[in-house]
Amino acid sequence: MYRLIYISSACHPLNADELSELLDVSITNNALRNITGFLIYAKGDFIQILEGKKVDVEFIFDKILNDNRHHGIKFLVRENIKRRSFETWSMGFKALQSHELMSVDHCTPTTNVKTLAKYKIAVKIYQRALKTLVLE
């Protein structure tokens, strides 16, 4: 198994319909390649975690690289893993508000995903979101 985590910025703030469309496409594409993962959207920025066979994760990621809805892609993690964190989700999702971002790390007040990447604590967002996730 293989995991890839990256951040990027939306070209413009996405509304609920645009996020829903993005998730629908992601769920379909991921299911076709047996990819599981999690997407977090916060104040115009994304953190996405993709898991599966390396060739499949990289195939999906190539599609993401060519998606014109976002830019400024920065890798946080590329690693081999023993097992998936999201075994049953072709794409979990959580939209975080500013107050949720600020409480991710007690030592580093944070208001955006780019700051999280800079301080290498972005993965804490997804760990925290897993604990509080409510899929609607």
ZIVENQUI-V118801 format. One line per field, one symbol per residue. phi: phi as a letter, one per 40 degrees, with the letter a starting at -180 (. if undefined). A space follows every 50 residues. Layout:
phi: ???
This chain:
phi: .abbbababccadccdcccccdcdccccccccbfcbiabbbafgbbbbbb bicdcccccccdccdccccaagcbcbabacbcaccbdbbcacaacbcdcc ccccbccbdbbacccdcdcfbdcccccccccbcbcc
